[in-house]
Structure formats: C-alpha cells, structure tokens
Amino acid sequence: MTRVDIPLFPLSTVLFPGGGLQLRIFERRYLDLVRDCARDDRGFGVCLILDGQEAGAPATPAAVGTLARISDFDTLPDGLLGIRAQGRERFHVATTRVRDNGLVHGEVEFWPDEPVMPVPPEYALLATILERLFERIGGDSARVDRARYDDASWVGFRLAEQLPFRSEEKQHLLQLADPIERLAQLTHELPRFHAD
C-alpha cells in the first residue's frame, strides 16, 4: 500500500467521512498548514488526540484519522482565521514526525471508501431517527437527498457524529471497517440516549 506524507491536525474531536468541521486557527503552525493546503490544493489529516492538548506542545494523534479538505475560510469577529473543512477518506498513520515549527506530519495509508450498501431492514429505525434528527436541526441537514438514508455507511457516520458519544467511542466507530457492523454497534448503544 502506498504511503503519503500529510500534515496532521490533532483535535479533541473525531471527523467522519462526509462530515463537516469548523476551526478557529491561531497558532502559527496551523496558519502555515492552511496556507500550504490552500496553495497546493491538498488536504490535511484530522486525528483524535490521544495525549496532549490542541494548543501548545505537539499532541499524540490516534492512528486512524480522516482527510479534511478546506471548503471555505473567512475572518472571524475576533480577527482570527476561521476555516470550514469537509471529511474525505480515512487513513492509517504508519509513522509521525514533528517538524521544527511544531507541526505533526504523518506517513499515512489511505483506506478505500466503504462500499455503498443498503441499510438492512433490522437497522431501518436508525435511518428514521437520523432523518427526524436532521428535520429538527434544519438547514442543509434537512435538505439531504432522501436516497442517502438508504446508504448504510452514510447513515452510520452521520449518527456517530450527531449522537453524544464520548470521543473514544466516536473513534471506535470511525475505525470500524464494516458499515453494517457500525449500524449494529449504534443500535446496541441507542438505548443510552432514549429520553425518559
């Protein structure tokens, strides 16, 4: 499998394929990352922090992350740079190194996209829950093409990011390679979020 060098952005959150991410950029190393990615039209890796903090000394990233592509950027009211990025394919980090500016780089192997599989009847409730949730949220979420709700991978990723799982649980769901197994895991955990 081919390894590719990409800059990594360790965060206290998990980015899923197809998901959105908004970031406030203020550290020099990440301003450089955004500049380089915009100039070269490439993405950066988002990995959950296993040890450390988002700001300051380089953090230890999880071994599985998601490529993020910048879709828009603007100046925030506080004068800082704000970016919006979209989650793309997942990757496994083979090795990391820290550059002299504190930016973590990884040699990564990209995972193939999950196959489009229909949501099995026994997990149809998950698609219904997601649709109701998006109707409540409104905006772009409510205008999703109805066909997406029959894509097991898409439904699993969207529920994993929307439900209030702990970061480690979201990371586990990201690392599952089988979309049906992810739906099974979500179904198992669903009673935790049932309002009494």
Legacy VTK file of the C-alpha trace (Angstrom):
# vtk DataFile Version 3.0
C-alpha trace
ASCII
DATASET POLYDATA
POINTS 196 float
0.000 0.000 0.000
1.349 3.456 -0.923
2.219 5.828 1.884
1.639 9.561 1.530
3.050 12.359 3.675
0.360 14.710 5.006
0.238 17.344 7.744
-1.814 16.246 10.755
-4.118 18.371 12.888
-4.692 16.515 16.177
-8.031 17.592 17.696
-10.250 16.720 20.648
-12.930 15.683 18.166
-13.406 12.977 15.528
-14.067 13.869 11.897
-16.028 11.307 9.868
-16.040 10.925 6.077
-18.673 13.287 4.696
-18.771 15.285 7.912
-18.114 18.979 8.374
-15.588 20.708 10.593
-15.218 24.348 11.620
-11.941 25.520 13.120
-10.535 28.710 14.584
-6.906 28.973 13.522
-4.495 30.999 15.644
-1.241 29.046 16.060
1.499 29.802 13.534
1.973 26.113 12.639
-1.710 25.766 11.702
-1.784 29.080 9.829
1.117 27.650 7.805
-0.810 24.385 7.327
-3.882 26.234 5.988
-1.741 28.386 3.688
0.102 25.366 2.276
-3.070 23.300 1.820
-4.858 26.181 0.064
-1.853 26.910 -2.167
-1.275 23.270 -3.144
-4.983 22.271 -3.197
-4.476 19.385 -0.788
-5.952 18.221 2.463
-4.718 17.667 5.982
-5.312 14.816 8.372
-7.611 15.156 11.381
-6.837 12.715 14.202
-8.245 12.440 17.714
-5.745 13.496 20.383
-4.650 10.536 22.494
-2.262 12.508 24.667
-1.754 16.262 24.932
-3.764 19.360 24.059
-4.932 21.077 20.868
-2.713 24.100 21.516
0.872 24.199 22.677
3.230 21.220 22.539
2.611 18.692 19.721
-0.087 16.186 20.725
-0.070 12.438 20.147
-2.616 11.610 17.399
-4.721 8.457 17.056
-3.534 6.005 14.409
-6.716 6.324 12.319
-7.969 9.674 11.064
-9.836 11.379 8.247
-8.531 13.603 5.481
-10.049 17.097 5.618
-10.327 19.377 2.590
-10.817 23.096 3.198
-14.089 24.226 1.627
-14.159 27.849 2.831
-12.356 30.296 5.078
-13.059 33.739 6.476
-12.021 36.226 9.133
-13.910 35.685 12.390
-15.292 38.557 14.525
-12.287 38.220 16.860
-9.941 38.718 13.881
-8.774 35.094 13.742
-8.905 32.859 10.694
-11.897 30.555 10.501
-11.999 27.572 8.165
-14.641 25.063 7.163
-13.480 21.667 6.001
-15.121 18.504 4.728
-14.190 14.982 5.793
-12.997 12.726 2.990
-11.316 9.319 3.116
-9.971 7.647 6.236
-6.326 6.767 6.687
-3.990 4.842 8.967
-0.926 6.653 10.287
2.170 4.474 9.825
4.708 6.934 11.268
4.768 10.506 12.544
7.399 13.175 12.924
7.293 16.695 14.316
8.673 19.495 12.181
10.677 22.333 13.674
7.574 24.565 13.711
5.748 22.011 15.892
3.515 20.718 13.087
2.996 16.958 13.152
3.344 15.164 9.814
2.346 11.580 9.166
3.165 8.930 6.620
-0.339 7.589 6.017
-2.022 4.812 4.077
-5.466 5.733 2.788
-8.333 3.295 3.260
-10.632 2.565 0.327
-14.100 4.105 0.533
-16.689 1.833 2.072
-18.950 0.175 -0.487
-22.442 1.596 -0.851
-24.669 -0.918 0.917
-28.385 -0.568 1.634
-29.472 -0.226 5.250
-30.716 -3.708 6.267
-34.354 -3.813 7.447
-33.310 -4.593 11.035
-31.486 -1.228 11.180
-34.113 0.863 9.355
-35.001 2.584 12.641
-31.550 4.209 12.629
-32.234 5.886 9.278
-35.604 7.122 10.582
-34.013 8.505 13.753
-31.364 10.299 11.696
-33.961 11.783 9.351
-36.036 13.082 12.305
-32.896 14.482 13.907
-31.937 16.353 10.746
-35.504 17.681 10.390
-35.164 19.113 13.905
-31.724 20.621 13.192
-32.924 22.151 9.921
-30.689 23.970 7.463
-28.612 21.955 4.988
-29.054 18.822 7.103
-32.811 18.789 6.427
-32.290 19.089 2.658
-30.352 15.865 2.220
-31.295 13.685 -0.740
-33.694 11.005 0.555
-31.588 8.272 -1.115
-28.758 8.949 1.371
-30.882 7.432 4.150
-30.553 4.041 2.464
-26.737 4.148 2.431
-25.518 2.161 5.463
-22.135 3.891 5.563
-23.578 7.418 5.353
-26.267 6.732 7.982
-23.717 5.195 10.355
-21.226 8.038 10.012
-23.901 10.740 10.411
-25.401 9.125 13.528
-21.940 8.578 15.010
-21.181 12.288 14.701
-24.621 13.507 15.843
-25.183 11.335 18.922
-23.455 12.418 22.154
-20.822 9.683 22.252
-17.545 10.237 24.079
-14.606 10.953 21.775
-13.107 7.488 22.325
-16.408 5.886 21.276
-16.566 8.025 18.146
-13.010 6.971 17.364
-14.027 3.315 17.691
-16.942 3.867 15.285
-14.613 5.633 12.830
-12.197 2.693 12.895
-14.833 0.051 12.118
-14.319 -1.108 8.534
-17.783 -2.624 8.016
-20.771 -0.235 7.717
-23.210 -2.933 8.878
-21.109 -3.626 11.965
-21.198 0.135 12.688
-25.007 0.115 12.446
-25.130 -2.869 14.794
-22.946 -1.022 17.309
-25.136 2.090 17.048
-28.278 0.013 17.599
-26.706 -1.555 20.676
-25.836 1.876 22.121
-29.091 3.637 21.189
-30.975 2.908 24.471
-28.435 5.121 26.295
-29.818 8.176 24.515
-33.510 7.415 24.997
-35.223 10.263 26.842
-37.262 9.096 29.821
LINES 1 197
196 0 1 2 3 4 5 6 7 8 9 10 11 12 13 14 15 16 17 18 19 20 21 22 23 24 25 26 27 28 29 30 31 32 33 34 35 36 37 38 39 40 41 42 43 44 45 46 47 48 49 50 51 52 53 54 55 56 57 58 59 60 61 62 63 64 65 66 67 68 69 70 71 72 73 74 75 76 77 78 79 80 81 82 83 84 85 86 87 88 89 90 91 92 93 94 95 96 97 98 99 100 101 102 103 104 105 106 107 108 109 110 111 112 113 114 115 116 117 118 119 120 121 122 123 124 125 126 127 128 129 130 131 132 133 134 135 136 137 138 139 140 141 142 143 144 145 146 147 148 149 150 151 152 153 154 155 156 157 158 159 160 161 162 163 164 165 166 167 168 169 170 171 172 173 174 175 176 177 178 179 180 181 182 183 184 185 186 187 188 189 190 191 192 193 194 195
